[in-house]
Structure formats: structure tokens, C-alpha cells
Amino acid sequence: MKTFSLSQIWLILVFIGVSATASNAGVSTRSDDKSPVFIQNKGQWPEEVLYLTKLNGLNAWITTSGVTYDHFTIIRKNNPAGFRNLPPHEREQAELENISVKGHVVRMTLLNVNHEAPSAGLDCRQGYHNYFIGNDPSRWASYVPLYGRVEHNKIYDGISVEYYFDQGQLRYDYHLAPGADAGQIHIKPEGTDGWHINPAGELLIETSLGTVCH
């Protein structure tokens, strides 16, 4: 099992080089704020998911055991300008058939983490999301709050992690209480095509869509 600890790499300040927002089927949104947000899980997703943030080419799922990065790119077969003269229902169908999505999921799993660690959304935004997924009302969620920051407290003894945005990019910091042992933090990359630490101390993760730099 290949893992690394914070003593091997500067993960105190981690950047994922993507920004902006993406859409999601089955969701209605009420918000005038176009800045990235963390969407709370109110039952619309599996229980292990705490929050989701949607960025350009990336859905990042904050879970009870780390972060799952769903990298994707949308491929268009033809120039969509050719669909402009079609009736609305035909144009929508043609646009759907014209695209395909290529993706690569990478999980950054925290080992021996406290899966019961409490989390809290901070910097609540004015907007909200509504999720009406399928015909099962138990999967529906309304007035789902949106946050600018998330704290995941006591993931290890004396250690918490804060997720936030810096210039539209996802970033996270580990906060250590006095006397806390940073050696508790071990991260296992899963689903990569390979990874290594370059001379600058940056973590480079290889995916089918290219190299991601932390």
C-alpha cells in the first residue's frame, strides 16, 4: 500500500488548479452568487458524503474519509452552432447527442481517520439548492444550504481540516492543536495512473486527462 504523510510534502496549502461552476441534472438553484460553494449533503447523496463543490472540470466530494476528485472533460463531436435553427425540442436533443463526457476519479483517502468526526459549514451563502432525484421522495432534499468554507473537526487526535476557496480554487489547510502529532496524517491516493513528488515539493498526480498538481 503506497501512502505519504505530511512530513513528505507541503499539503498544508493544497491547490487544485480549476475554477468556476458546473450544472447538475435534477437540481434547481436559487442564488445570485456565481462564486464556488460547498453544497451540504441533506440525504440527496450517499451517507459518506459531507459536501460537494462543483468547479470547472471537477466535482470534488468531501467525505468522511478524505476527498474524492471527479475530473472530467466534455467532448463535443460537432460545432453546436449548427443546431441554432432547429426547433427547441430538437435542438436540445441534438445538443445532448453531440456531447460525451470523459472522466477520471481520484480518491485521496485519509488512513485511520475518525469517521465520526463532526463537520460544519461556515460562511453561509444566501442561495440554496433543491434536489428532486427520481421518484423516491427519500432522495429529495430542499433548501440545501451553500457555504464558503467547511470545517471537518477532530479527524485525528488534535487535528482538524478546513476547506475553502482561494481565487476560485479549492484549497485545504490542516490545523494542529499544540502538541498534536502531524505524523498521524497519512493519505492514500487511489485511482491514479501514478504520482510522484517533484523537486519543488509538489504532488503530481497522473490521470487519463493529464497531470494534476497539488
LUMSE-736897 format. One record per residue: residue number from 1; residue in one letter; x, y, z of N, C-alpha, C in turn. Coordinates in nm, 3 decimals, always signed. Example, Ala and Ser with C-alpha at 12.3 -4.5 7.8 and 13.67 -1.06 7.14 Angstrom:
! LUMSE-736897
(node 1, "a", (+1.319, -0.569, +0.780), (+1.230, -0.450, +0.780), (+1.320, -0.330, +0.780));
(node 2, "s", (+1.285, -0.225, +0.708), (+1.367, -0.106, +0.714), (+1.290, +0.003, +0.787));
! end
This chain:
! LUMSE-736897
(node 1, "m", (+0.085, -0.119, +0.000), (+0.000, +0.000, +0.000), (+0.088, +0.124, +0.000));
(node 2, "k", (+0.073, +0.207, -0.100), (+0.157, +0.325, -0.115), (+0.087, +0.446, -0.054));
(node 3, "t", (+0.150, +0.505, +0.045), (+0.090, +0.621, +0.112), (+0.197, +0.728, +0.128));
(node 4, "f", (+0.154, +0.847, +0.168), (+0.250, +0.950, +0.202), (+0.196, +1.029, +0.320));
(node 5, "s", (+0.286, +1.094, +0.392), (+0.246, +1.173, +0.508), (+0.283, +1.318, +0.485));
(node 6, "l", (+0.237, +1.404, +0.575), (+0.265, +1.546, +0.561), (+0.412, +1.578, +0.580));
(node 7, "s", (+0.486, +1.487, +0.637), (+0.629, +1.512, +0.650), (+0.700, +1.500, +0.517));
(node 8, "q", (+0.631, +1.444, +0.415), (+0.692, +1.425, +0.284), (+0.656, +1.535, +0.184));
(node 9, "i", (+0.551, +1.610, +0.210), (+0.506, +1.705, +0.108), (+0.432, +1.819, +0.174));
(node 10, "w", (+0.439, +1.937, +0.113), (+0.368, +2.054, +0.165), (+0.221, +2.041, +0.127));
(node 11, "l", (+0.143, +1.975, +0.214), (+0.000, +1.965, +0.192), (-0.076, +2.059, +0.283));
(node 12, "i", (-0.004, +2.146, +0.354), (-0.072, +2.244, +0.437), (-0.153, +2.339, +0.349));
(node 13, "l", (-0.098, +2.375, +0.233), (-0.169, +2.462, +0.139), (-0.178, +2.389, +0.007));
(node 14, "v", (-0.295, +2.331, -0.021), (-0.311, +2.249, -0.140), (-0.403, +2.320, -0.240));
(node 15, "f", (-0.360, +2.326, -0.364), (-0.440, +2.388, -0.468), (-0.480, +2.282, -0.570));
(node 16, "i", (-0.603, +2.290, -0.617), (-0.643, +2.218, -0.736), (-0.669, +2.325, -0.841));
(node 17, "g", (-0.599, +2.318, -0.954), (-0.599, +2.428, -1.050), (-0.720, +2.432, -1.140));
(node 18, "v", (-0.837, +2.443, -1.081), (-0.960, +2.455, -1.158), (-1.051, +2.554, -1.090));
(node 19, "s", (-1.146, +2.610, -1.164), (-1.237, +2.707, -1.105), (-1.367, +2.709, -1.182));
(node 20, "a", (-1.462, +2.795, -1.137), (-1.594, +2.816, -1.195), (-1.691, +2.709, -1.150));
(node 21, "t", (-1.813, +2.707, -1.208), (-1.917, +2.618, -1.162), (-1.969, +2.534, -1.276));
(node 22, "a", (-2.033, +2.424, -1.242), (-2.092, +2.335, -1.341), (-2.235, +2.306, -1.303));
(node 23, "s", (-2.315, +2.255, -1.398), (-2.455, +2.227, -1.372), (-2.474, +2.081, -1.334));
(node 24, "n", (-2.592, +2.047, -1.281), (-2.620, +1.911, -1.240), (-2.768, +1.882, -1.263));
(node 25, "a", (-2.798, +1.772, -1.332), (-2.937, +1.737, -1.360), (-3.010, +1.707, -1.229));
(node 26, "g", (-3.139, +1.740, -1.226), (-3.218, +1.711, -1.108), (-3.206, +1.816, -1.000));
(node 27, "v", (-3.148, +1.929, -1.030), (-3.124, +2.031, -0.928), (-3.185, +2.163, -0.972));
(node 28, "s", (-3.254, +2.228, -0.881), (-3.293, +2.366, -0.903), (-3.216, +2.454, -0.807));
(node 29, "t", (-3.179, +2.572, -0.851), (-3.091, +2.657, -0.773), (-3.151, +2.795, -0.757));
(node 30, "r", (-3.138, +2.851, -0.638), (-3.178, +2.989, -0.614), (-3.059, +3.062, -0.555));
(node 31, "s", (-2.989, +3.137, -0.637), (-2.872, +3.211, -0.590), (-2.828, +3.308, -0.698));
(node 32, "d", (-2.791, +3.426, -0.657), (-2.735, +3.524, -0.750), (-2.582, +3.527, -0.743));
(node 33, "d", (-2.526, +3.446, -0.656), (-2.382, +3.443, -0.634), (-2.321, +3.334, -0.721));
(node 34, "k", (-2.232, +3.370, -0.813), (-2.172, +3.273, -0.905), (-2.039, +3.219, -0.853));
(node 35, "s", (-1.997, +3.261, -0.736), (-1.871, +3.211, -0.681), (-1.888, +3.067, -0.636));
(node 36, "p", (-1.780, +2.987, -0.631), (-1.792, +2.846, -0.593), (-1.838, +2.832, -0.449));
(node 37, "v", (-1.908, +2.723, -0.423), (-1.964, +2.698, -0.291), (-1.951, +2.550, -0.256));
(node 38, "f", (-1.967, +2.521, -0.129), (-1.978, +2.384, -0.081), (-2.126, +2.354, -0.057));
(node 39, "i", (-2.175, +2.249, -0.118), (-2.316, +2.210, -0.107), (-2.328, +2.100, -0.002));
(node 40, "q", (-2.409, +2.122, +0.097), (-2.423, +2.026, +0.206), (-2.503, +1.904, +0.161));
(node 41, "n", (-2.470, +1.789, +0.215), (-2.547, +1.667, +0.189), (-2.661, +1.658, +0.291));
(node 42, "k", (-2.783, +1.669, +0.242), (-2.901, +1.655, +0.327), (-2.979, +1.528, +0.292));
(node 43, "g", (-2.907, +1.425, +0.246), (-2.970, +1.299, +0.212), (-2.982, +1.273, +0.064));
(node 44, "q", (-2.943, +1.371, -0.019), (-2.953, +1.352, -0.164), (-2.839, +1.268, -0.219));
(node 45, "w", (-2.733, +1.247, -0.141), (-2.619, +1.167, -0.182), (-2.590, +1.061, -0.077));
(node 46, "p", (-2.500, +0.965, -0.104), (-2.467, +0.862, -0.005), (-2.420, +0.923, +0.127));
(node 47, "e", (-2.438, +0.848, +0.234), (-2.415, +0.899, +0.369), (-2.271, +0.944, +0.392));
(node 48, "e", (-2.174, +0.880, +0.326), (-2.034, +0.916, +0.349), (-1.999, +1.055, +0.296));
(node 49, "v", (-2.081, +1.109, +0.205), (-2.057, +1.242, +0.150), (-2.100, +1.348, +0.251));
(node 50, "l", (-2.013, +1.445, +0.275), (-2.045, +1.557, +0.362), (-2.082, +1.681, +0.280));
(node 51, "y", (-1.999, +1.714, +0.181), (-2.022, +1.832, +0.098), (-1.970, +1.803, -0.043));
(node 52, "l", (-2.022, +1.879, -0.138), (-1.976, +1.873, -0.276), (-1.947, +2.015, -0.324));
(node 53, "t", (-1.837, +2.032, -0.396), (-1.814, +2.157, -0.467), (-1.794, +2.126, -0.614));
(node 54, "k", (-1.853, +2.208, -0.699), (-1.852, +2.186, -0.844), (-1.771, +2.297, -0.909));
(node 55, "l", (-1.661, +2.259, -0.969), (-1.571, +2.355, -1.033), (-1.558, +2.321, -1.181));
(node 56, "n", (-1.485, +2.401, -1.253), (-1.468, +2.379, -1.396), (-1.386, +2.253, -1.421));
(node 57, "g", (-1.452, +2.149, -1.471), (-1.382, +2.024, -1.499), (-1.359, +1.938, -1.377));
(node 58, "l", (-1.427, +1.968, -1.268), (-1.403, +1.892, -1.145), (-1.524, +1.898, -1.053));
(node 59, "n", (-1.566, +1.781, -1.004), (-1.655, +1.772, -0.889), (-1.573, +1.716, -0.774));
(node 60, "a", (-1.561, +1.790, -0.666), (-1.482, +1.746, -0.551), (-1.578, +1.712, -0.437));
(node 61, "w", (-1.576, +1.584, -0.396), (-1.664, +1.534, -0.292), (-1.586, +1.524, -0.161));
(node 62, "i", (-1.626, +1.603, -0.062), (-1.566, +1.592, +0.071), (-1.641, +1.484, +0.146));
(node 63, "t", (-1.570, +1.381, +0.188), (-1.632, +1.266, +0.252), (-1.578, +1.248, +0.394));
(node 64, "t", (-1.630, +1.148, +0.461), (-1.584, +1.119, +0.597), (-1.442, +1.065, +0.600));
(node 65, "s", (-1.388, +1.030, +0.483), (-1.254, +0.971, +0.479), (-1.160, +1.043, +0.383));
(node 66, "g", (-1.189, +1.169, +0.351), (-1.099, +1.242, +0.263), (-1.174, +1.316, +0.154));
(node 67, "v", (-1.113, +1.324, +0.037), (-1.172, +1.395, -0.077), (-1.166, +1.305, -0.200));
(node 68, "t", (-1.277, +1.298, -0.271), (-1.283, +1.229, -0.399), (-1.292, +1.332, -0.510));
(node 69, "y", (-1.194, +1.330, -0.600), (-1.188, +1.426, -0.711), (-1.239, +1.358, -0.838));
(node 70, "d", (-1.350, +1.407, -0.889), (-1.408, +1.356, -1.012), (-1.372, +1.453, -1.124));
(node 71, "h", (-1.259, +1.428, -1.189), (-1.215, +1.513, -1.300), (-1.289, +1.472, -1.428));
(node 72, "f", (-1.328, +1.569, -1.508), (-1.397, +1.536, -1.632), (-1.374, +1.644, -1.737));
(node 73, "t", (-1.395, +1.603, -1.861), (-1.392, +1.697, -1.971), (-1.506, +1.663, -2.065));
(node 74, "i", (-1.570, +1.765, -2.121), (-1.683, +1.747, -2.212), (-1.631, +1.756, -2.354));
(node 75, "i", (-1.662, +1.653, -2.433), (-1.616, +1.646, -2.572), (-1.736, +1.668, -2.664));
(node 76, "r", (-1.726, +1.765, -2.753), (-1.831, +1.792, -2.850), (-1.789, +1.737, -2.986));
(node 77, "k", (-1.877, +1.660, -3.046), (-1.847, +1.595, -3.173), (-1.854, +1.695, -3.289));
(node 78, "n", (-1.952, +1.784, -3.284), (-1.973, +1.879, -3.392), (-1.987, +2.019, -3.335));
(node 79, "n", (-1.978, +2.118, -3.422), (-1.997, +2.257, -3.381), (-2.143, +2.280, -3.344));
(node 80, "p", (-2.174, +2.314, -3.217), (-2.314, +2.331, -3.177), (-2.383, +2.448, -3.244));
(node 81, "a", (-2.307, +2.535, -3.313), (-2.369, +2.648, -3.382), (-2.466, +2.600, -3.490));
(node 82, "g", (-2.444, +2.480, -3.539), (-2.531, +2.426, -3.642), (-2.669, +2.388, -3.594));
(node 83, "f", (-2.690, +2.388, -3.463), (-2.819, +2.349, -3.407), (-2.910, +2.468, -3.381));
(node 84, "r", (-2.863, +2.589, -3.406), (-2.936, +2.709, -3.367), (-3.070, +2.722, -3.438));
(node 85, "n", (-3.079, +2.674, -3.561), (-3.202, +2.691, -3.639), (-3.302, +2.578, -3.617));
(node 86, "l", (-3.270, +2.482, -3.533), (-3.362, +2.372, -3.505), (-3.470, +2.417, -3.406));
(node 87, "p", (-3.588, +2.354, -3.411), (-3.690, +2.381, -3.308), (-3.633, +2.350, -3.170));
(node 88, "p", (-3.683, +2.415, -3.064), (-3.624, +2.399, -2.929), (-3.608, +2.255, -2.885));
(node 89, "h", (-3.712, +2.170, -2.903), (-3.701, +2.032, -2.855), (-3.599, +1.952, -2.936));
(node 90, "e", (-3.588, +1.979, -3.064), (-3.491, +1.910, -3.147), (-3.349, +1.960, -3.117));
(node 91, "r", (-3.337, +2.091, -3.091), (-3.206, +2.147, -3.059), (-3.152, +2.087, -2.929));
(node 92, "e", (-3.239, +2.075, -2.829), (-3.195, +2.018, -2.701), (-3.149, +1.874, -2.718));
(node 93, "q", (-3.224, +1.795, -2.795), (-3.187, +1.656, -2.817), (-3.057, +1.646, -2.896));
(node 94, "a", (-3.042, +1.733, -2.997), (-2.920, +1.730, -3.078), (-2.798, +1.767, -2.995));
(node 95, "e", (-2.816, +1.865, -2.906), (-2.703, +1.905, -2.820), (-2.664, +1.794, -2.725));
(node 96, "l", (-2.762, +1.722, -2.672), (-2.731, +1.610, -2.582), (-2.656, +1.499, -2.655));
(node 97, "e", (-2.700, +1.470, -2.777), (-2.636, +1.364, -2.855), (-2.499, +1.406, -2.907));
(node 98, "n", (-2.472, +1.534, -2.906), (-2.346, +1.586, -2.961), (-2.231, +1.581, -2.862));
(node 99, "i", (-2.259, +1.556, -2.736), (-2.153, +1.560, -2.636), (-2.130, +1.423, -2.572));
(node 100, "s", (-2.009, +1.403, -2.529), (-1.973, +1.288, -2.447), (-1.882, +1.339, -2.335));
(node 101, "v", (-1.878, +1.265, -2.227), (-1.800, +1.306, -2.111), (-1.693, +1.202, -2.083));
(node 102, "k", (-1.569, +1.249, -2.073), (-1.458, +1.164, -2.035), (-1.415, +1.202, -1.894));
(node 103, "g", (-1.404, +1.105, -1.806), (-1.373, +1.138, -1.667), (-1.267, +1.048, -1.606));
(node 104, "h", (-1.217, +1.092, -1.492), (-1.118, +1.015, -1.416), (-1.136, +1.050, -1.268));
(node 105, "v", (-1.164, +0.949, -1.187), (-1.187, +0.970, -1.044), (-1.062, +0.934, -0.965));
(node 106, "v", (-1.020, +1.027, -0.879), (-0.906, +1.005, -0.790), (-0.954, +1.026, -0.646));
(node 107, "r", (-0.924, +0.930, -0.561), (-0.961, +0.941, -0.420), (-0.835, +0.965, -0.337));
(node 108, "m", (-0.840, +1.069, -0.257), (-0.732, +1.096, -0.162), (-0.784, +1.054, -0.024));
(node 109, "t", (-0.757, +0.928, +0.011), (-0.816, +0.868, +0.130), (-0.726, +0.890, +0.252));
(node 110, "l", (-0.785, +0.943, +0.358), (-0.714, +0.958, +0.485), (-0.720, +0.826, +0.559));
(node 111, "l", (-0.603, +0.774, +0.596), (-0.596, +0.645, +0.664), (-0.612, +0.662, +0.815));
(node 112, "n", (-0.682, +0.566, +0.875), (-0.701, +0.564, +1.021), (-0.766, +0.691, +1.072));
(node 113, "v", (-0.851, +0.750, +0.990), (-0.916, +0.875, +1.026), (-1.038, +0.846, +1.113));
(node 114, "n", (-1.082, +0.945, +1.187), (-1.203, +0.934, +1.267), (-1.325, +0.955, +1.178));
(node 115, "h", (-1.395, +0.848, +1.142), (-1.508, +0.858, +1.050), (-1.630, +0.924, +1.114));
(node 116, "e", (-1.628, +0.940, +1.245), (-1.738, +1.006, +1.314), (-1.707, +1.154, +1.342));
(node 117, "a", (-1.599, +1.204, +1.287), (-1.560, +1.342, +1.312), (-1.668, +1.438, +1.265));
(node 118, "p", (-1.703, +1.537, +1.348), (-1.810, +1.631, +1.309), (-1.761, +1.731, +1.206));
(node 119, "s", (-1.851, +1.774, +1.120), (-1.819, +1.877, +1.021), (-1.919, +1.990, +1.033));
(node 120, "a", (-1.880, +2.107, +0.987), (-1.967, +2.224, +0.994), (-1.941, +2.314, +0.876));
(node 121, "g", (-2.049, +2.363, +0.815), (-2.036, +2.462, +0.709), (-2.029, +2.601, +0.768));
(node 122, "l", (-1.941, +2.684, +0.712), (-1.922, +2.821, +0.758), (-1.941, +2.917, +0.641));
(node 123, "d", (-1.960, +3.045, +0.673), (-1.979, +3.146, +0.570), (-2.098, +3.108, +0.481));
(node 124, "c", (-2.214, +3.095, +0.542), (-2.334, +3.053, +0.470), (-2.372, +3.156, +0.364));
(node 125, "r", (-2.404, +3.107, +0.244), (-2.443, +3.195, +0.135), (-2.595, +3.212, +0.133));
(node 126, "q", (-2.642, +3.312, +0.061), (-2.785, +3.342, +0.059), (-2.865, +3.240, -0.021));
(node 127, "g", (-2.804, +3.181, -0.121), (-2.876, +3.088, -0.208), (-2.893, +2.951, -0.147));
(node 128, "y", (-2.959, +2.863, -0.220), (-2.978, +2.724, -0.178), (-3.006, +2.640, -0.301));
(node 129, "h", (-2.998, +2.508, -0.286), (-3.029, +2.413, -0.392), (-3.148, +2.327, -0.349));
(node 130, "n", (-3.224, +2.284, -0.448), (-3.329, +2.184, -0.426), (-3.297, +2.063, -0.513));
(node 131, "y", (-3.308, +1.943, -0.457), (-3.278, +1.819, -0.529), (-3.404, +1.733, -0.534));
(node 132, "f", (-3.447, +1.702, -0.655), (-3.562, +1.614, -0.675), (-3.516, +1.503, -0.770));
(node 133, "i", (-3.457, +1.400, -0.713), (-3.388, +1.297, -0.790), (-3.476, +1.173, -0.798));
(node 134, "g", (-3.522, +1.139, -0.918), (-3.604, +1.019, -0.936), (-3.742, +1.033, -0.873));
(node 135, "n", (-3.807, +0.919, -0.852), (-3.942, +0.916, -0.797), (-3.946, +0.881, -0.650));
(node 136, "d", (-3.830, +0.869, -0.587), (-3.823, +0.832, -0.446), (-3.808, +0.959, -0.362));
(node 137, "p", (-3.913, +1.000, -0.289), (-3.904, +1.124, -0.209), (-3.794, +1.121, -0.104));
(node 138, "s", (-3.749, +1.002, -0.063), (-3.641, +0.995, +0.036), (-3.509, +1.047, -0.020));
(node 139, "r", (-3.499, +1.055, -0.153), (-3.379, +1.108, -0.218), (-3.390, +1.257, -0.244));
(node 140, "w", (-3.505, +1.316, -0.212), (-3.525, +1.457, -0.237), (-3.474, +1.540, -0.119));
(node 141, "a", (-3.428, +1.658, -0.148), (-3.382, +1.750, -0.043), (-3.408, +1.892, -0.089));
(node 142, "s", (-3.465, +1.972, -0.002), (-3.495, +2.110, -0.038), (-3.424, +2.206, +0.057));
(node 143, "y", (-3.406, +2.327, +0.009), (-3.337, +2.432, +0.085), (-3.201, +2.383, +0.135));
(node 144, "v", (-3.127, +2.319, +0.046), (-2.994, +2.269, +0.082), (-2.899, +2.388, +0.091));
(node 145, "p", (-2.837, +2.410, +0.207), (-2.754, +2.531, +0.224), (-2.622, +2.522, +0.149));
(node 146, "l", (-2.569, +2.639, +0.118), (-2.442, +2.655, +0.047), (-2.347, +2.733, +0.137));
(node 147, "y", (-2.220, +2.692, +0.138), (-2.124, +2.753, +0.228), (-1.997, +2.792, +0.152));
(node 148, "g", (-1.927, +2.889, +0.209), (-1.799, +2.930, +0.153), (-1.682, +2.855, +0.213));
(node 149, "r", (-1.701, +2.794, +0.330), (-1.595, +2.718, +0.396), (-1.656, +2.599, +0.469));
(node 150, "v", (-1.573, +2.498, +0.489), (-1.615, +2.379, +0.564), (-1.506, +2.341, +0.662));
(node 151, "e", (-1.543, +2.313, +0.786), (-1.451, +2.261, +0.885), (-1.485, +2.116, +0.915));
(node 152, "h", (-1.386, +2.030, +0.909), (-1.401, +1.889, +0.947), (-1.312, +1.870, +1.070));
(node 153, "n", (-1.376, +1.866, +1.186), (-1.304, +1.875, +1.313), (-1.267, +1.737, +1.368));
(node 154, "k", (-1.151, +1.732, +1.435), (-1.106, +1.614, +1.510), (-1.099, +1.489, +1.422));
(node 155, "i", (-1.047, +1.508, +1.299), (-1.030, +1.391, +1.213), (-0.921, +1.299, +1.266));
(node 156, "y", (-0.823, +1.358, +1.334), (-0.723, +1.285, +1.411), (-0.714, +1.353, +1.548));
(node 157, "d", (-0.638, +1.293, +1.636), (-0.622, +1.349, +1.770), (-0.556, +1.487, +1.761));
(node 158, "g", (-0.633, +1.592, +1.791), (-0.580, +1.727, +1.789), (-0.566, +1.787, +1.651));
(node 159, "i", (-0.625, +1.725, +1.550), (-0.609, +1.773, +1.412), (-0.745, +1.789, +1.345));
(node 160, "s", (-0.765, +1.904, +1.281), (-0.884, +1.931, +1.201), (-0.839, +1.978, +1.063));
(node 161, "v", (-0.933, +1.982, +0.970), (-0.902, +2.029, +0.836), (-1.008, +2.130, +0.793));
(node 162, "e", (-0.966, +2.235, +0.726), (-1.058, +2.337, +0.676), (-1.048, +2.343, +0.525));
(node 163, "y", (-1.164, +2.340, +0.458), (-1.173, +2.351, +0.313), (-1.229, +2.489, +0.279));
(node 164, "y", (-1.171, +2.553, +0.179), (-1.217, +2.685, +0.139), (-1.171, +2.712, -0.004));
(node 165, "f", (-1.197, +2.833, -0.052), (-1.161, +2.871, -0.188), (-1.066, +2.989, -0.185));
(node 166, "d", (-0.970, +2.987, -0.275), (-0.876, +3.097, -0.290), (-0.868, +3.128, -0.439));
(node 167, "q", (-0.921, +3.244, -0.478), (-0.925, +3.286, -0.618), (-0.994, +3.180, -0.705));
(node 168, "g", (-1.103, +3.126, -0.652), (-1.183, +3.029, -0.726), (-1.128, +2.888, -0.725));
(node 169, "q", (-1.020, +2.864, -0.654), (-0.960, +2.731, -0.648), (-0.986, +2.666, -0.513));
(node 170, "l", (-1.004, +2.535, -0.514), (-1.023, +2.461, -0.391), (-0.891, +2.450, -0.316));
(node 171, "r", (-0.898, +2.473, -0.186), (-0.778, +2.471, -0.104), (-0.814, +2.413, +0.032));
(node 172, "y", (-0.718, +2.346, +0.096), (-0.748, +2.299, +0.232), (-0.624, +2.308, +0.320));
(node 173, "d", (-0.649, +2.340, +0.446), (-0.543, +2.353, +0.546), (-0.570, +2.255, +0.660));
(node 174, "y", (-0.463, +2.193, +0.708), (-0.473, +2.115, +0.831), (-0.437, +2.205, +0.949));
(node 175, "h", (-0.518, +2.199, +1.054), (-0.495, +2.277, +1.175), (-0.458, +2.182, +1.288));
(node 176, "l", (-0.340, +2.203, +1.344), (-0.289, +2.118, +1.451), (-0.294, +2.192, +1.583));
(node 177, "a", (-0.354, +2.130, +1.684), (-0.353, +2.186, +1.818), (-0.212, +2.173, +1.876));
(node 178, "p", (-0.177, +2.255, +1.976), (-0.044, +2.243, +2.038), (-0.017, +2.100, +2.084));
(node 179, "g", (+0.097, +2.046, +2.043), (+0.135, +1.911, +2.082), (+0.081, +1.801, +1.994));
(node 180, "a", (-0.005, +1.834, +1.896), (-0.060, +1.732, +1.808), (+0.049, +1.677, +1.715));
(node 181, "d", (+0.040, +1.551, +1.684), (+0.139, +1.483, +1.601), (+0.095, +1.482, +1.456));
(node 182, "a", (+0.164, +1.559, +1.370), (+0.129, +1.564, +1.228), (+0.152, +1.430, +1.158));
(node 183, "g", (+0.233, +1.343, +1.221), (+0.259, +1.212, +1.163), (+0.136, +1.122, +1.160));
(node 184, "q", (+0.029, +1.163, +1.227), (-0.096, +1.085, +1.220), (-0.158, +1.091, +1.080));
(node 185, "i", (-0.128, +1.198, +1.007), (-0.194, +1.221, +0.879), (-0.124, +1.141, +0.770));
(node 186, "h", (-0.192, +1.042, +0.719), (-0.143, +0.965, +0.606), (-0.252, +0.958, +0.500));
(node 187, "i", (-0.213, +0.986, +0.376), (-0.307, +0.993, +0.265), (-0.271, +0.888, +0.161));
(node 188, "k", (-0.370, +0.813, +0.120), (-0.350, +0.710, +0.018), (-0.418, +0.753, -0.112));
(node 189, "p", (-0.341, +0.785, -0.217), (-0.404, +0.817, -0.346), (-0.456, +0.689, -0.412));
(node 190, "e", (-0.579, +0.691, -0.457), (-0.640, +0.574, -0.521), (-0.699, +0.615, -0.655));
(node 191, "g", (-0.683, +0.530, -0.754), (-0.740, +0.557, -0.886), (-0.650, +0.636, -0.978));
(node 192, "t", (-0.527, +0.665, -0.937), (-0.437, +0.743, -1.021), (-0.368, +0.654, -1.124));
(node 193, "d", (-0.311, +0.718, -1.225), (-0.225, +0.648, -1.320), (-0.078, +0.658, -1.276));
(node 194, "g", (-0.057, +0.705, -1.154), (+0.076, +0.723, -1.099), (+0.087, +0.859, -1.033));
(node 195, "w", (+0.181, +0.872, -0.941), (+0.203, +1.001, -0.876), (+0.346, +1.007, -0.825));
(node 196, "h", (+0.396, +1.130, -0.812), (+0.528, +1.148, -0.755), (+0.539, +1.290, -0.701));
(node 197, "i", (+0.641, +1.313, -0.621), (+0.667, +1.445, -0.565), (+0.786, +1.504, -0.640));
(node 198, "n", (+0.767, +1.622, -0.698), (+0.874, +1.682, -0.777), (+0.972, +1.758, -0.687));
(node 199, "p", (+1.083, +1.807, -0.742), (+1.184, +1.876, -0.659), (+1.131, +1.998, -0.585));
(node 200, "a", (+1.021, +2.057, -0.634), (+0.962, +2.173, -0.567), (+0.874, +2.134, -0.450));
(node 201, "g", (+0.858, +2.003, -0.427), (+0.774, +1.957, -0.317), (+0.627, +1.948, -0.353));
(node 202, "e", (+0.594, +1.957, -0.481), (+0.455, +1.949, -0.525), (+0.419, +1.804, -0.556));
(node 203, "l", (+0.298, +1.769, -0.522), (+0.246, +1.636, -0.554), (+0.185, +1.639, -0.693));
(node 204, "l", (+0.238, +1.558, -0.784), (+0.188, +1.549, -0.921), (+0.114, +1.417, -0.937));
(node 205, "i", (-0.013, +1.425, -0.974), (-0.097, +1.307, -0.990), (-0.128, +1.288, -1.137));
(node 206, "e", (-0.100, +1.170, -1.189), (-0.125, +1.140, -1.329), (-0.266, +1.082, -1.345));
(node 207, "t", (-0.341, +1.138, -1.439), (-0.474, +1.087, -1.473), (-0.484, +1.071, -1.623));
(node 208, "s", (-0.592, +1.008, -1.668), (-0.613, +0.991, -1.811), (-0.643, +1.124, -1.880));
(node 209, "l", (-0.670, +1.229, -1.801), (-0.697, +1.361, -1.856), (-0.577, +1.453, -1.848));
(node 210, "g", (-0.467, +1.403, -1.792), (-0.348, +1.485, -1.778), (-0.297, +1.486, -1.634));
(node 211, "t", (-0.199, +1.569, -1.608), (-0.136, +1.576, -1.475), (-0.203, +1.683, -1.391));
(node 212, "v", (-0.235, +1.646, -1.268), (-0.294, +1.739, -1.171), (-0.188, +1.772, -1.068));
(node 213, "c", (-0.166, +1.898, -1.044), (-0.062, +1.942, -0.948), (-0.126, +1.990, -0.820));
(node 214, "h", (-0.082, +1.930, -0.708), (-0.121, +1.977, -0.576), (-0.004, +2.064, -0.524));
! end
